[in-house]
Amino acid sequence: MKQRVYQHILPEGAVEYFPAKVHQSSGFVESYAIKGFNIPVSAIFDEASNMETLQKLMKQ
């Protein structure tokens, strides 16, 4: 199974979301709304990576 995240954005003033990026399992998803916030795609699909990422976020 391919692990991908399809990211959509809602530009300011727009009424519809549109596709922005497709992230592969080895990459990171970066927020357009929260500057500097990103997580590895693996944290979405893998429980161990999820917990590791969550612990890092909680320390910030």
C-alpha positions in Angstrom: 0.0 0.0 0.0 1.3 3.4 -0.9 1.4 5.9 2.0 0.6 9.3 0.7 -1.0 12.5 2.0 -2.9 14.7 -0.3 -2.8 18.3 1.0 -5.4 20.8 0.0 -5.4 24.5 0.8 -8.0 27.2 1.0 -6.5 30.5 -0.3 -7.5 33.7 1.4 -10.9 34.9 0.0 -11.5 31.6 -1.8 -14.6 29.4 -1.3 -13.1 26.1 -2.5 -10.1 24.1 -1.5 -7.7 23.0 -4.2 -4.9 20.4 -4.3 -1.6 21.8 -3.2 0.8 18.9 -2.8 1.1 15.1 -2.6 3.5 14.0 0.1 5.2 10.6 -0.1 5.9 8.4 2.9 9.5 9.6 3.2 8.6 13.3 3.3 7.1 15.9 5.6 3.8 17.6 5.6 4.2 21.4 6.2 1.3 23.5 7.4 0.3 26.5 5.3 -1.7 27.9 8.3 0.9 27.4 11.1 4.3 28.7 10.0 7.1 26.3 10.9 4.8 23.4 11.8 5.6 20.1 10.0 5.4 16.4 10.6 6.7 13.4 8.9 4.3 11.6 6.7 5.3 8.4 8.5 3.8 9.8 11.7 0.3 9.5 10.1 0.7 5.9 9.2 3.1 4.4 11.7 2.2 4.3 15.4 5.9 4.4 16.6 6.7 7.3 14.4 3.4 9.0 15.6 4.4 8.7 19.2 8.0 9.9 18.6 6.6 13.0 16.7 4.1 13.7 19.3 6.7 13.6 22.1 8.9 16.0 20.1 6.0 18.4 19.6 5.1 18.3 23.3 8.7 19.4 24.2 8.5 22.5 22.0 
